[in-house]
């Protein structure tokens, strides 16, 4: 199913992007990122994010390919209320390898990541919002099942969010990502196991 960007809006549109045969192709700007304070001491909110408004509970999925080369090159899915309340998840390139990464931000950011040692082309990330929780899952095109990455708290008072593909390249410009699929539906389930 081709990716449909109707009703979606850019926050920090990348210098180069296009829709091609139902795929969103993006090339990043220089030194782009989403991060708030923790450990590094800086506030960055200039990453590229194509969001669709959503209220209440939902399940969002994105499938993407990235041409990772430099430290912190990243692509994936973002759920965002504002600059200080958001979650991003997907692939981040660090220590010379692809890691599935989740950054949850409620005022300040925190980061969890684990290395993916098997080869793959496309990654899929899924986030289900249920009340005060964001349930993060992933799978690659070489895996048959969704696996849990994280259960993160998200303020239930922040009912209205934007949801969609995101990418950043904190160390360079020209990181290329290709988004193959995006969906935003009612929540699939409250089941974790």
GILINDA-V164883 format. One line per field, one symbol per residue. ss: DSSP state (H for helix, E for strand, C for the rest). phi: phi as a letter, one per 40 degrees, with the letter a starting at -180 (. if undefined). psi: psi as a letter, one per 40 degrees, with the letter a starting at -180 (. if undefined). Layout:
BEGIN
ss: ???
phi: ???
psi: ???
END
This chain:
BEGIN
ss: CCCCCCCEEEECCCCEEEEECCEEEEECCCCECEEECCCCCCEEECCEEEEEEEECCEEEEEEEEECCCCCCCEEEEEEEEECCEEEEEEEEEECCEEEEEEEEEECCEEEEEEECCCCCCCEEEEEEEECCEEEEEEEECCCCCCEEEEEEECCCCCCEEEEEEEEEECCCCCCEEEEEEEEEECCCCCCCC
phi: .ccbbdgbbcbgdccbaacafgbcbbbcccfbababgdgcgbbbabccabbbcabgcabbbbbabbbcabdgdaaibbbbcacbaabbaicbcafgacbcbbbbbbgbcbbbaacbcccabbbbbbbbcbgcbbcbbaabcbbcbcbcbabbcadcccccbbbicaaaacbabgcbbbbcaababcccaccbb
psi: hihheheiihhghidhiihhfeihhhhiihfiihigchddeihhfeihhhihiiiaiihiiihihighdihehiibiihhdadehihiiahhhifeihihihhhhgciiihiiihheiiidiihihhhhhbeihhhiiiieeidihihdihiihheegdhiihaiiiigdeaiehhihhdihihiihdiehd.
END
